[in-house]
Amino acid sequence: MTEKTFDEKRHDQLTTAPKADEGDAAPRITIEEEADGVKRIDVADTAAVRPGKPEPRTTE
């Protein structure tokens, strides 16, 4: 039996909840590594939740 990879374990964990879907396991960050070894970590454009000031809630 082969051991699951980190990505497989992450996917399984994030999609086992009753109301979970594939979007819950989508990557939330992107990592770019430059030739000189510098890494840039950003929030992915496709992330469902992004940092920053949330939109105000309106009640109608």
N, C-alpha and C positions, 0 to 999 in steps of 0.2 A: 504494500500500500504506500503510495507517495504522499508526502506532506503537502498540504495546500500552501500556495504562495500567500504573501501578505495581502495582495490585491483580491485574491479569491476569498480569503477569510473576511476581509473588509466588506466585500459585496454581500456575502452570506449574512453577516451581522446586520447590515443596513437594510436588507430586504426581507427579513423574516417576520417583522411585525405584521399584524393583521391588515393594516391599511397601507403598508409600504408598497412602493412601486420602483421601477428601475431608476427613475430620476433621483431617488434618495441615495443611490450609490454613485451618482455622477461625481466626477472630480470637482472639488471646490477650490483648488489652487492650481497654478501652473508654475513650473520651475524651469528657469533658463540658466544654463551654465555657459559662461564666456570662456574663451580660449585661455585666459589667464587664471582661471579657477574661481572667479567671482560668480556667485549664484544670486539670481534675482527670483524672489518668490512673490507672486501676485495672486489676488483673488481672481478666479476664473470668471470670464464674462458670462458663462452659463450657470454660475452658482445661484441657487435659489435664494439664498440669504447673503446679503452683502453688508459689510460694515458701513457705518455712517449714520447720519440723522435719518430716522425712519419717517415715512410719510405720516402726517397727522390723520388720525381716525376721524371719520365723520359719522354721526348717527343721524339717520333720517327717519 
